[in-house]
C-alpha cells in the first residue's frame, strides 16, 4: 500500500475508535434508541439525494438496515447506556469476527481451518477475561448487550457478503435510511415521548457535535474512505488495520473519559486482538489466483468484518 493509503487506513480506524468515546458523550444528551435513530437520520440526509439509487436489491438494504441499524446499534447504545465502558465496548465488539465466521459456516457452508478455529478459541478466551474484568467493576447487563450487538454485527456482515454491494458508500447511505423509523418507534415506546422531547428541546453544542461526529465522520467519511481503500487494494491488505480500532478506542476513552485500563483488560485485549487476527487470516487458495476484483466495504460504521473471504463482497467493520 502507498504511504498515503496507509495513513488513510490509520485515520479511519482512529475515527472509528474515538467514535466510542463520542457515543458515550452523546448518551449524556440523548436516550440511547433516540440517539441511534438520529445518528442514522443525519447520516442518510442529505447524502441519500447525492449517491444515486441503491446498487443492490432492496431486500439486502432492508435486511442489513434492520440487523445492523436496529439490532446491532440499538443493543450497543443501550449496553453503553447501562454502564458498558466506551473503551471496553470497542474491544468486545471485535468478537464480531468470530460470530461472522460461525454464521458464514452455518449459512454459507464455509469451513474454517485449524488456524481460524484456534483464533476463535483465543478470541473467546479474551472475551472471558474481559467478562471477569467487567464483572469485578461494572454491570454485566451492558457487557452482555454488547456481545449480543457483536453477534448481530456478524449476521449483518454475512448479509452484506451475500448482497455484494459494488459501492460501499452508496450501500451504507441507503442502509442508514432503514433503521430511522423503527428506532424512533422503539424510542417512543420504551423511552417515552416526554424524554425524547426533552432531549431534543435541550439540544446543545455537545449533543449536536456528538451526533454529527457519529453520523458524518464515523459513517459517511469512514465508510467512504474504507471503500476507497478496498477498491485499490486487496481486502487482506486493508482488513488488518481494523485491529487498531480498539487501540484507539481504549486510548481515547482513557484520555478523555478517564476510564481505567487495568492488567486484566490489557490481557483481554491481547487475547481478543490476537485471536481476531488469526481468525482473519485469508484461506489458502487451492489453485492459481485469478484476477483481483474490488471488494465491498464492511456493513457497519466501525471496524470492518475482519474475516477474509474468497468472495469480492467481503469487506476484509465493523460496530
VOPAGU-2260 file (C-alpha; in pm, 1 decimal, decimal comma):
REM VOPAGU-2260
SITE   aa  ch    i         X         Y         Z
SITE  UNK   A    0       0,0       0,0       0,0
SITE  UNK   A    1     115,3     353,9     -74,4
SITE  UNK   A    2     206,7     565,6     232,3
SITE  UNK   A    3     -90,3     795,5     172,6
SITE  UNK   A    4    -325,4     497,0     176,1
SITE  UNK   A    5    -165,1     357,7     490,6
SITE  UNK   A    6    -216,7     697,5     654,1
SITE  UNK   A    7    -579,5     699,3     539,5
SITE  UNK   A    8    -639,6     349,6     681,1
SITE  UNK   A    9    -493,5     452,4    1017,4
SITE  UNK   A   10    -702,8     771,9    1014,0
SITE  UNK   A   11   -1024,1     576,6     951,1
SITE  UNK   A   12    -951,3     332,6    1235,0
SITE  UNK   A   13    -873,4     627,8    1463,1
SITE  UNK   A   14   -1206,7     789,0    1371,2
SITE  UNK   A   15   -1386,2     460,7    1439,4
SITE  UNK   A   16   -1202,4     407,3    1768,7
SITE  UNK   A   17   -1271,1     758,2    1900,4
SITE  UNK   A   18   -1632,1     706,2    1790,9
SITE  UNK   A   19   -1696,7     500,5    2105,5
SITE  UNK   A   20   -1591,0     788,2    2327,4
SITE  UNK   A   21   -1813,9    1023,5    2128,4
SITE  UNK   A   22   -2106,3     781,6    2167,1
SITE  UNK   A   23   -2051,4     791,9    2542,8
SITE  UNK   A   24   -2071,3    1171,2    2530,1
SITE  UNK   A   25   -2381,5    1160,8    2311,5
SITE  UNK   A   26   -2559,1     926,0    2551,9
SITE  UNK   A   27   -2534,5    1204,0    2808,7
SITE  UNK   A   28   -2760,1    1413,0    2582,1
SITE  UNK   A   29   -2997,2    1160,2    2424,8
SITE  UNK   A   30   -3176,7     839,6    2523,0
SITE  UNK   A   31   -2994,5     550,3    2352,2
SITE  UNK   A   32   -3261,0     449,7    2098,7
SITE  UNK   A   33   -3333,3     809,1    2001,9
SITE  UNK   A   34   -2959,3     878,2    1966,4
SITE  UNK   A   35   -2922,7     578,7    1736,5
SITE  UNK   A   36   -3221,2     688,2    1527,1
SITE  UNK   A   37   -3087,6    1042,3    1491,2
SITE  UNK   A   38   -2744,3     907,9    1401,1
SITE  UNK   A   39   -2884,7     722,0    1100,9
SITE  UNK   A   40   -3114,5    1008,2    1005,8
SITE  UNK   A   41   -2825,1    1255,0     992,2
SITE  UNK   A   42   -2608,0    1000,7     806,8
SITE  UNK   A   43   -2877,3     942,3     544,5
SITE  UNK   A   44   -2982,0    1304,0     488,7
SITE  UNK   A   45   -2895,8    1475,6     266,1
SITE  UNK   A   46   -2645,5    1214,0     137,2
SITE  UNK   A   47   -2920,5     988,1       3,3
SITE  UNK   A   48   -3003,2    1250,2    -261,2
SITE  UNK   A   49   -2646,8    1251,8    -397,8
SITE  UNK   A   50   -2535,1     886,6    -403,1
SITE  UNK   A   51   -2781,5     761,0    -663,1
SITE  UNK   A   52   -3018,9     466,9    -641,9
SITE  UNK   A   53   -2921,7     153,8    -446,6
SITE  UNK   A   54   -2693,5     -71,7    -647,9
SITE  UNK   A   55   -2821,4    -390,7    -482,4
SITE  UNK   A   56   -3166,8    -539,9    -434,9
SITE  UNK   A   57   -3389,2    -369,2    -179,1
SITE  UNK   A   58   -3415,6    -690,1      25,2
SITE  UNK   A   59   -3046,4    -661,3     114,5
SITE  UNK   A   60   -3073,2    -292,4     203,3
SITE  UNK   A   61   -3369,2    -361,6     432,9
SITE  UNK   A   62   -3217,5    -675,5     587,1
SITE  UNK   A   63   -2883,9    -513,4     668,6
SITE  UNK   A   64   -3058,6    -195,5     785,8
SITE  UNK   A   65   -3269,6    -388,2    1037,0
SITE  UNK   A   66   -2998,5    -623,1    1164,6
SITE  UNK   A   67   -2716,9    -368,6    1169,0
SITE  UNK   A   68   -2900,5     -44,7    1238,0
SITE  UNK   A   69   -3183,6    -152,6    1467,8
SITE  UNK   A   70   -3046,3    -463,4    1638,1
SITE  UNK   A   71   -2669,3    -409,6    1648,9
SITE  UNK   A   72   -2657,8     -38,8    1722,0
SITE  UNK   A   73   -2970,9     -44,4    1936,2
SITE  UNK   A   74   -2815,3    -308,9    2159,9
SITE  UNK   A   75   -2476,5    -135,1    2163,5
SITE  UNK   A   76   -2616,6     204,3    2259,4
SITE  UNK   A   77   -2840,4      53,2    2529,4
SITE  UNK   A   78   -2547,8    -151,5    2660,4
SITE  UNK   A   79   -2325,4     154,6    2684,2
SITE  UNK   A   80   -2611,7     346,7    2844,8
SITE  UNK   A   81   -2632,4      65,7    3102,8
SITE  UNK   A   82   -2271,8     124,1    3202,2
SITE  UNK   A   83   -2057,7     -59,2    2947,2
SITE  UNK   A   84   -1735,7     147,2    2922,8
SITE  UNK   A   85   -1657,3     300,4    2583,8
SITE  UNK   A   86   -1306,3     155,9    2561,3
SITE  UNK   A   87   -1416,8    -193,4    2657,7
SITE  UNK   A   88   -1703,7    -169,9    2407,0
SITE  UNK   A   89   -1458,1    -100,0    2126,1
SITE  UNK   A   90   -1267,6    -411,6    2228,2
SITE  UNK   A   91   -1556,1    -652,8    2289,5
SITE  UNK   A   92   -1720,2    -569,1    1957,0
SITE  UNK   A   93   -1418,5    -724,4    1782,7
SITE  UNK   A   94   -1568,1   -1063,0    1868,0
SITE  UNK   A   95   -1790,5    -995,6    1566,2
SITE  UNK   A   96   -1519,2   -1164,0    1359,0
SITE  UNK   A   97   -1587,0   -1490,7    1542,0
SITE  UNK   A   98   -1963,0   -1454,3    1503,1
SITE  UNK   A   99   -1913,5   -1376,5    1133,8
SITE  UNK   A  100   -1712,5   -1696,1    1085,5
SITE  UNK   A  101   -1974,1   -1903,9    1271,5
SITE  UNK   A  102   -2268,5   -1755,4    1079,7
SITE  UNK   A  103   -2081,5   -1798,9     749,1
SITE  UNK   A  104   -2013,9   -2161,4     841,2
SITE  UNK   A  105   -2383,3   -2226,9     911,3
SITE  UNK   A  106   -2540,1   -2013,5     638,3
SITE  UNK   A  107   -2282,1   -2034,7     360,6
SITE  UNK   A  108   -2120,8   -2369,9     430,5
SITE  UNK   A  109   -1775,1   -2219,1     482,4
SITE  UNK   A  110   -1538,6   -2446,4     671,5
SITE  UNK   A  111   -1287,0   -2271,1     896,9
SITE  UNK   A  112    -940,9   -2426,8     905,6
SITE  UNK   A  113    -744,7   -2519,2    1215,4
SITE  UNK   A  114    -576,1   -2180,7    1239,9
SITE  UNK   A  115    -908,3   -1999,2    1223,5
SITE  UNK   A  116   -1065,1   -2231,8    1480,6
SITE  UNK   A  117    -769,0   -2172,5    1711,4
SITE  UNK   A  118    -806,4   -1796,3    1661,1
SITE  UNK   A  119   -1175,2   -1817,9    1750,9
SITE  UNK   A  120   -1088,0   -2003,4    2071,3
SITE  UNK   A  121    -824,7   -1742,6    2163,3
SITE  UNK   A  122   -1068,9   -1456,7    2094,7
SITE  UNK   A  123   -1335,8   -1624,7    2309,0
SITE  UNK   A  124   -1079,7   -1657,2    2587,9
SITE  UNK   A  125   -1025,8   -1283,3    2557,6
SITE  UNK   A  126   -1399,6   -1226,5    2595,6
SITE  UNK   A  127   -1399,3   -1446,0    2906,8
SITE  UNK   A  128   -1116,8   -1241,0    3058,9
SITE  UNK   A  129   -1298,3    -918,4    2968,0
SITE  UNK   A  130   -1614,5   -1054,0    3132,7
SITE  UNK   A  131   -1420,8   -1125,3    3452,5
SITE  UNK   A  132   -1277,6    -774,2    3442,3
SITE  UNK   A  133   -1617,0    -614,5    3381,7
SITE  UNK   A  134   -1785,7    -836,8    3640,2
SITE  UNK   A  135   -1547,7    -704,5    3902,1
SITE  UNK   A  136   -1603,0    -338,6    3815,9
SITE  UNK   A  137   -1930,4    -287,5    3628,8
SITE  UNK   A  138   -2273,6    -422,9    3532,5
SITE  UNK   A  139   -2277,5    -745,4    3332,6
SITE  UNK   A  140   -2600,4    -639,6    3156,4
SITE  UNK   A  141   -2417,8    -380,5    2947,4
SITE  UNK   A  142   -2144,1    -632,3    2871,4
SITE  UNK   A  143   -2397,8    -895,8    2761,7
SITE  UNK   A  144   -2581,9    -648,2    2538,7
SITE  UNK   A  145   -2253,0    -551,9    2372,8
SITE  UNK   A  146   -2172,8    -917,5    2299,6
SITE  UNK   A  147   -2524,9    -953,4    2155,2
SITE  UNK   A  148   -2456,4    -646,0    1940,2
SITE  UNK   A  149   -2139,1    -812,9    1810,3
SITE  UNK   A  150   -2343,2   -1122,1    1719,8
SITE  UNK   A  151   -2587,5    -906,3    1520,9
SITE  UNK   A  152   -2289,8    -744,6    1350,6
SITE  UNK   A  153   -2168,3   -1088,5    1247,0
SITE  UNK   A  154   -2506,7   -1163,4    1088,7
SITE  UNK   A  155   -2506,3    -829,3     905,1
SITE  UNK   A  156   -2154,7    -899,2     773,6
SITE  UNK   A  157   -2274,7   -1221,9     613,9
SITE  UNK   A  158   -2581,2   -1046,8     471,8
SITE  UNK   A  159   -2351,9    -782,0     322,8
SITE  UNK   A  160   -2133,2   -1053,9     176,8
SITE  UNK   A  161   -2439,9   -1201,5       7,1
SITE  UNK   A  162   -2550,7    -858,4    -114,9
SITE  UNK   A  163   -2203,7    -785,2    -260,8
SITE  UNK   A  164   -2257,4    -407,3    -294,6
SITE  UNK   A  165   -2027,2    -258,7    -559,9
SITE  UNK   A  166   -2029,1      83,8    -392,0
SITE  UNK   A  167   -1971,9      86,3     -15,5
SITE  UNK   A  168   -2079,3     447,0      43,8
SITE  UNK   A  169   -2395,1     413,6    -164,5
SITE  UNK   A  170   -2488,1      97,4      24,0
SITE  UNK   A  171   -2420,1     243,9     367,8
SITE  UNK   A  172   -2619,4     560,0     299,7
SITE  UNK   A  173   -2922,9     362,2     183,5
SITE  UNK   A  174   -2886,3     117,1     472,9
SITE  UNK   A  175   -2894,9     418,9     705,6
SITE  UNK   A  176   -3244,7     509,6     585,4
SITE  UNK   A  177   -3392,0     181,6     710,7
SITE  UNK   A  178   -3342,1     196,8    1092,1
SITE  UNK   A  179   -3470,5     552,2    1144,3
SITE  UNK   A  180   -3845,1     487,8    1176,4
SITE  UNK   A  181   -3816,3     153,8    1366,6
SITE  UNK   A  182   -3574,3     310,1    1617,4
SITE  UNK   A  183   -3794,7     617,2    1663,0
SITE  UNK   A  184   -4095,3     390,2    1723,1
SITE  UNK   A  185   -3899,5     183,9    1977,7
SITE  UNK   A  186   -3777,7     500,8    2146,2
SITE  UNK   A  187   -4130,4     638,2    2178,6
SITE  UNK   A  188   -4247,7     303,5    2315,5
SITE  UNK   A  189   -3971,3     233,0    2566,8
SITE  UNK   A  190   -3809,2     570,4    2636,1
SITE  UNK   A  191   -4123,9     777,9    2614,7
SITE  UNK   A  192   -4221,1    1083,6    2409,0
SITE  UNK   A  193   -4158,5    1314,3    2704,3
SITE  UNK   A  194   -3799,3    1204,2    2745,9
SITE  UNK   A  195   -3736,9    1228,3    2372,0
SITE  UNK   A  196   -3892,2    1575,8    2352,6
SITE  UNK   A  197   -3683,8    1696,4    2648,2
SITE  UNK   A  198   -3363,6    1570,3    2483,0
SITE  UNK   A  199   -3442,7    1747,1    2156,6
SITE  UNK   A  200   -3550,9    2066,8    2330,3
SITE  UNK   A  201   -3230,5    2083,9    2534,9
SITE  UNK   A  202   -3000,5    2008,5    2241,1
SITE  UNK   A  203   -2672,3    2192,6    2285,9
SITE  UNK   A  204   -2335,9    2210,1    2112,7
SITE  UNK   A  205   -2207,2    1894,6    2280,7
SITE  UNK   A  206   -2509,0    1689,6    2176,6
SITE  UNK   A  207   -2508,4    1825,2    1822,5
SITE  UNK   A  208   -2134,2    1771,6    1789,0
SITE  UNK   A  209   -2153,7    1409,4    1902,3
SITE  UNK   A  210   -2439,6    1347,7    1659,5
SITE  UNK   A  211   -2250,2    1499,9    1366,9
SITE  UNK   A  212   -1937,5    1300,2    1450,2
SITE  UNK   A  213   -2105,0     957,6    1469,1
SITE  UNK   A  214   -2313,1    1028,0    1156,8
SITE  UNK   A  215   -2078,0    1209,5     921,0
SITE  UNK   A  216   -1726,9    1132,1    1044,5
SITE  UNK   A  217   -1771,5     771,2    1152,0
SITE  UNK   A  218   -2036,3     666,6     900,0
SITE  UNK   A  219   -2013,0     877,9     584,5
SITE  UNK   A  220   -1640,8     957,1     586,0
SITE  UNK   A  221   -1535,1     629,1     747,8
SITE  UNK   A  222   -1711,4     400,0     505,9
SITE  UNK   A  223   -1642,9     616,8     205,5
SITE  UNK   A  224   -1268,9     614,1     278,1
SITE  UNK   A  225   -1267,8     242,6     367,6
SITE  UNK   A  226   -1446,9     162,2      44,6
SITE  UNK   A  227   -1192,4     372,4    -146,4
SITE  UNK   A  228    -909,5     167,0       5,4
SITE  UNK   A  229   -1082,1    -159,5     -80,1
SITE  UNK   A  230   -1123,2     -50,8    -441,3
SITE  UNK   A  231    -746,2      -4,2    -470,0
SITE  UNK   A  232    -608,7    -286,8    -253,6
SITE  UNK   A  233    -697,3    -649,0    -165,6
SITE  UNK   A  234    -918,1    -690,2     139,6
SITE  UNK   A  235    -640,6    -893,2     305,0
SITE  UNK   A  236    -418,0    -583,5     294,1
SITE  UNK   A  237    -681,4    -342,3     429,4
SITE  UNK   A  238    -856,7    -558,2     690,3
SITE  UNK   A  239    -571,4    -586,2     945,3
SITE  UNK   A  240    -586,0    -211,4    1005,9
SITE  UNK   A  241    -927,1    -259,3    1172,4
SITE  UNK   A  242    -744,1    -424,2    1464,1
SITE  UNK   A  243    -627,0     -71,8    1553,7
SITE  UNK   A  244    -984,9      30,4    1638,6
SITE  UNK   A  245    -979,8     -99,9    1999,8
SITE  UNK   A  246    -634,0      55,7    2046,5
SITE  UNK   A  247    -773,5     398,7    1959,0
SITE  UNK   A  248   -1098,4     319,9    2140,1
SITE  UNK   A  249    -936,4     226,6    2470,1
SITE  UNK   A  250    -677,3     505,0    2446,2
SITE  UNK   A  251    -931,0     779,7    2373,9
SITE  UNK   A  252   -1162,6     655,9    2649,1
SITE  UNK   A  253    -874,3     660,1    2896,8
SITE  UNK   A  254    -761,4    1005,0    2781,2
SITE  UNK   A  255   -1095,4    1185,3    2754,0
SITE  UNK   A  256   -1322,3     988,5    2987,5
SITE  UNK   A  257   -1069,3     875,6    3246,4
SITE  UNK   A  258   -1155,7     507,1    3201,7
SITE  UNK   A  259    -902,7     284,8    3382,0
SITE  UNK   A  260    -724,0      14,9    3183,2
SITE  UNK   A  261    -601,1    -247,9    3425,0
SITE  UNK   A  262    -393,1    -563,4    3371,5
SITE  UNK   A  263    -699,0    -781,7    3308,1
SITE  UNK   A  264    -821,8    -551,8    3033,9
SITE  UNK   A  265    -480,8    -548,1    2866,4
SITE  UNK   A  266    -475,4    -927,3    2884,3
SITE  UNK   A  267    -824,9    -942,2    2732,4
SITE  UNK   A  268    -716,0    -700,9    2459,4
SITE  UNK   A  269    -409,6    -910,8    2371,8
SITE  UNK   A  270    -611,4   -1232,6    2353,9
SITE  UNK   A  271    -902,6   -1081,9    2163,6
SITE  UNK   A  272    -699,6    -888,6    1908,3
SITE  UNK   A  273    -461,9   -1181,9    1860,7
SITE  UNK   A  274    -749,3   -1424,6    1819,8
SITE  UNK   A  275    -928,7   -1199,2    1573,5
SITE  UNK   A  276    -604,6   -1162,2    1375,3
SITE  UNK   A  277    -577,0   -1542,2    1347,7
SITE  UNK   A  278    -945,9   -1571,5    1260,3
SITE  UNK   A  279    -897,1   -1313,8     987,0
SITE  UNK   A  280    -611,4   -1485,6     807,3
SITE  UNK   A  281    -706,1   -1549,3     443,6
SITE  UNK   A  282    -765,7   -1903,8     332,6
SITE  UNK   A  283    -508,0   -2071,3     116,0
SITE  UNK   A  284    -621,2   -2092,1    -241,1
SITE  UNK   A  285    -640,0   -2438,0    -390,3
SITE  UNK   A  286    -549,5   -2315,9    -737,3
SITE  UNK   A  287    -382,0   -2028,5    -915,6
SITE  UNK   A  288    -506,0   -1687,0    -817,9
SITE  UNK   A  289    -744,3   -1518,6   -1057,6
SITE  UNK   A  290    -755,8   -1150,3   -1141,1
SITE  UNK   A  291    -814,8    -922,7    -844,9
SITE  UNK   A  292   -1163,4    -782,6    -809,4
SITE  UNK   A  293   -1277,3    -489,5    -593,5
SITE  UNK   A  294   -1422,5    -570,3    -256,3
SITE  UNK   A  295   -1714,8    -403,4     -88,8
SITE  UNK   A  296   -1679,0    -222,0     237,6
SITE  UNK   A  297   -1794,9    -358,9     572,2
SITE  UNK   A  298   -2154,3    -330,5     674,8
SITE  UNK   A  299   -2117,1    -111,3     973,6
SITE  UNK   A  300   -1974,2     220,4    1084,5
SITE  UNK   A  301   -1691,3      81,2    1285,0
SITE  UNK   A  302   -1418,9    -176,0    1245,8
SITE  UNK   A  303   -1461,9    -393,5     942,9
SITE  UNK   A  304   -1556,9    -754,7     928,0
SITE  UNK   A  305   -1204,3    -882,1     956,7
SITE  UNK   A  306   -1268,3   -1229,4     823,1
SITE  UNK   A  307   -1113,6   -1253,7     479,4
SITE  UNK   A  308   -1326,6   -1425,7     219,3
SITE  UNK   A  309   -1289,0   -1568,2    -124,6
SITE  UNK   A  310   -1579,3   -1353,3    -244,9
SITE  UNK   A  311   -1528,4    -992,0    -350,4
SITE  UNK   A  312   -1819,2    -875,7    -138,0
SITE  UNK   A  313   -1639,0    -935,4     189,4
SITE  UNK   A  314   -1506,8    -618,8     340,6
SITE  UNK   A  315   -1190,3    -750,6     482,1
SITE  UNK   A  316   -1634,9    -324,4    1040,1
SITE  UNK   A  317   -1749,5    -318,9    1189,7
SITE  UNK   A  318   -1964,4    -163,8    1525,1
